[in-house]
């Protein structure tokens, strides 16, 4: 074997977990190398979370501009310039990239740009981006391999070269008619954004509701929003054939309620799920085992089946959110320094950045019923919160589950204006194990969305 460069710390992947391990271990004086095959910082700042929210906000501004007359603002014309919207996003991404470069340099970690693959139990061969290769090894190895969008095995779908969120978020043009496959978070966010920019949008979902893991009333509220915005939503629809090429002309043939239908569009976006980047890495050469879903097997401390090798983030089967990836880093780093932090019983918040937002922490009704957990339910329309009247954003609802025989908060869901900020207040109370009465009796600033929690919880009946 060629010369092998030895490091104390070797990190594969610079995403939400890997970069923090590399930066912190290097700062602590450990000789550290971080291998990245794509963009420094991973998906979130480059092609996923932050770019998507940037474009979604541009779409929201477009929507507000179209509603200008509601707010006493008159304009003669409105034109969407996708190239300018993309310029704003790309400037943000460039700034984030430079920030990651600066932080990596300042940490003292060595960045190796290339694709890593295990050559044996402890050695990684890196095919360098600039050509050639290096062999590196680490006393402790950390895997932050990420995940990628999957394409269902539907006849003709792959040949149609559909977009994933990556390509959709980099369009300088506006699709005339876009089909979005998938009614989950990514599909819903991008379907609404493209519609607000001016595309005709058809969303196809195989399930019987949007956002399949949410309660039916929340799914219905989302459906009403999309229909009101002019998005065609086809639920319970199974695609069986695709013809043509995305960006030109595509025909999608499907079956809905026993009837065949065909939809012809210009563009196709697939948002039906993700798969861990665990293939082609040579994990088997290191003895690293995968589970039945292709994720790296880890314990509650994110240790793999091989001593001194950890896996974090999407590739370890963690919930696919950047905030969870960062917590994975904290779990691993704390244990490296003698702590006892684990992934057990983490209170993970969810937020979908449609407009209005959908935010949830803890259990919803569907989960509570499935697990046989008794609860008290309180629900309230967002229009009851006076803040929504000041901004003309009265759509939506909030709901909270309280334990049947105690005052414990089991979960909170909000679909409405600034829902994510309301969720944080409830999550904080749940972390502190406060009874619902502490939130009910708190003094919240008027007029804010959070004061709606006072009124919501004022409805709770004694257990």
Secondary structure, DSSP 8 states (H G I E B T S, - for coil): ---EEEEEEEEE--STTHHHHHHHHHHTT--EEEEESSSTT-HHHHTSHHHHHHHHHHHHHHHHHHTGGGGT---S-----HHHHHHHHHHHHHHHHHHHHHHHHHHT-EEEEEEEEESSSSEEEEEETTSSEEEEEEEEEEE---EEE-----TTTGGGT-B-HHHHTT-SS--SEEEEE--SHHHHHHHHHHHHHT-EEEEE-SSSSSSTTS-HHHHHHHHHHHHHTT-EEE-SEEEEEEEEETTTEEEEEEEETTEEEEEEESEEEE-S-EEES-TTS-HHHHT--B-TTS-B---TT-B-SSTTEEE-GGGGT--S-HHHHHHHHHHHHHHHTT----STT---EEEE-SSSEEEEEE--HHHHHHTT--EEEEEEEGGGSHHHHHHT----EEEEEEESSS-BEEEEEEEETTHHHHHHHHHHHHHTT-BHHHHHTS---TTSSTTHHHHHHTT----
